[in-house]
Amino acid sequence: MIHFSKMHGLGNDFMVIDNVTQNIFLNSEQIAALADRNRGVGFDQLLMVEPPYDPDVDFHYRIFNADGSEVQQCGNGARCFGRFVRHKGLSNKNQIRVSTKKGVIDIQLKSEELVEVDMGMPEFEPQQIPFKANKSEVTYILRAAEQTFLCGVLSMGNPHCVILVDDIATAPVAEVGALLTRHERFAEGANIGFLQIISRDHAKLRVFERGVGETQACGTGACAAAVWAMRQDKLANSARIELPGGSLDITWQAGHPVMMTGTATHVFDGQIVI
Ligand SMILES: N[C@H](CCC[C@H](N)C(=O)O)C(=O)O
């Protein structure tokens, strides 16, 4: 029997498992079966909450995409994680430090509604993303299927490729997202963001997520898109990123971590035998 919570961050939805008081092991096929929206629980990502490996952090958390692949970071998941450990009484803190596959993040429960996450420093070095390039650039040229794309490429712990579009409503998210998410220059794949600048402090974004497809929101995608736009002075260093499922406030300046603030929603608790 697996006890879990169903949660979402702006419609990016999660199955969250407390593996502090439970001892659940799931392989990638079982995760993909649970992710199935017709035959399973249905989710974009599975979040496994575990005891800390390091005495300086409160918890470790593992993130799995709907296809069963384990990934390094999830921004909407981090906010839901913070809400979950309070909801379950696993922590009574308002400031929670958690390690993931790639780094440590700090989560601040700001109010009943809002959660702020220090998402760490963006990574621009191609080898660290990873991305095949001779040197680090603000903008790269990607060629695929006889098309040419100008894009920003960076990591928030997970790889992101961001493309500017004139109209988010008609952006070719499914077609170009599927084309680029497995581009041969991304050794570990990439999340593909489509960004429309509205004003100096407001942009719209849609994200084709690695291992999932288009989601209603992507926290690391919002961070990556905002950082790329701020590097080019297309956005001020504090901006609202509006995704189909809702908005996130992102603050960043060079040499500093990315701060992301938004909601995290508990939907229901459940149990399932697998
Ligand atoms: N699909 C992402 C992981 C989830 C990221 C997203 N849900 C977020 O809120 O950051 C990847 O493969 O790197």
The ligand as an ORCA input file, in Angstrom:
! r2SCAN-3c Opt
* xyz 0 1
  N      10.749     17.894    -16.796
  C      11.852     18.450    -15.989
  C      11.651     18.141    -14.496
  C      10.443     18.861    -13.903
  C      10.581     20.350    -14.010
  C       9.306     21.160    -13.826
  N       8.109     20.426    -13.556
  C       9.519     22.305    -12.836
  O       8.548     22.745    -12.193
  O      10.680     22.788    -12.753
  C      13.178     17.823    -16.484
  O      13.125     16.754    -17.092
  O      14.237     18.419    -16.233
*
